[in-house]
Amino acid sequence: MAEIGEIAERPHRIHRFRCREGTARGLSRPGFERRRRIRLFQHCPSESSKRVGTPVGKLAITGGKPVRRKPFTPWPAYGQPEVRGLQKVLASRNWGGYPFPNRIADRFSEKFARLHGAKYGLAVANGTVAIEIALKAIGIQPAEEVIVP
């Protein structure tokens, strides 16, 4: 929550505010107006906005204009090559790294690394495992500080 100056009295609206850090946009909710607080969801670096507490739009869920009018593309996108590859893996009954080595996962890792211009690639279960392996590879120990963007 960030302290603000004046805010519009209508709840559930997107507002633009001037504060010490510059201009910010946020969403007001019932009860926040009295305390002069708002939940910020985007800091705007521009100082050019002179409209203080003026609604810039109504949320689509409350009757405002939707940002997107057509449905998203179905995901995941796949074709017959992916279906054949999946059937081949399922039929092999070797879905992971055990029993070692898993030739299919090894080939995928090599091709994926080559696609991205990397020397090496390693297929893992998920992003969390990938981050854990990367941190261990560079010698980060439990409870050490890691600063990320």
C-alpha positions, -999 to 999 in steps of 0.1 A, spaced: 0 0 0 12 35 -8 1 68 7 -15 91 -18 -29 126 -20 -65 129 -30 -83 100 -46 -115 97 -65 -145 86 -44 -157 57 -67 -144 23 -57 -132 -4 -82 -118 21 -106 -84 26 -121 -69 59 -110 -38 79 -118 -21 96 -88 8 118 -82 30 109 -53 66 115 -41 80 89 -66 61 104 -96 29 92 -112 14 58 -104 -17 40 -113 -37 18 -90 -70 2 -82 -92 15 -54 -115 -7 -34 -143 0 -10 -129 13 24 -96 25 9 -109 59 1 -113 69 38 -78 58 47 -63 76 17 -46 45 6 -46 26 -27 -31 -7 -40 -6 3 -67 -3 -21 -96 19 0 -120 45 27 -113 46 52 -141 80 71 -144 64 100 -163 57 132 -144 36 145 -173 2 135 -159 -15 165 -143 -48 147 -136 -48 138 -100 -73 112 -88 -91 111 -122 -103 77 -133 -86 65 -165 -109 36 -172 -134 12 -158 -124 -25 -154 -139 -49 -180 -153 -70 -152 -173 -41 -140 -186 -30 -174 -155 -13 -189 -141 -20 -224 -123 -54 -226 -87 -53 -238 -91 -84 -259 -122 -93 -279 -113 -126 -295 -104 -158 -276 -68 -169 -271 -53 -195 -293 -57 -230 -280 -27 -241 -259 -6 -262 -261 -3 -261 -299 7 -295 -314 6 -315 -345 11 -351 -357 49 -351 -352 43 -343 -315 16 -369 -312 39 -396 -328 67 -386 -304 45 -388 -274 32 -422 -285 68 -434 -289 77 -423 -254 46 -438 -239 52 -471 -257 88 -472 -244 76 -471 -208 107 -450 -200 90 -416 -192 118 -400 -173 155 -404 -165 151 -438 -149 164 -463 -158 194 -443 -168 201 -433 -195 169 -422 -212 179 -419 -248 148 -400 -259 153 -373 -232 190 -371 -241 182 -366 -278 157 -339 -269 181 -322 -246 208 -321 -273 184 -307 -299 170 -281 -276 204 -269 -266 215 -267 -302 183 -248 -310 193 -222 -284 230 -221 -292 240 -237 -259 268 -263 -255 247 -284 -231 211 -291 -222 195 -311 -195 159 -322 -194 144 -318 -160 109 -322 -144 100 -285 -141 113 -250 -137 119 -253 -99 142 -283 -104 160 -263 -132 166 -234 -109 178 -257 -81 202 -274 -104 216 -241 -117 221 -228 -82 239 -259 -71 260 -259 -102 274 -224 -93 280 -234 -57 251 -216 -39 245 -232 -5 212 -233 14 204 -200 32 227 -180 10 214 -147 -5 205 -147 -42 195 -114 -58 173 -116 -89 159 -89 -111 
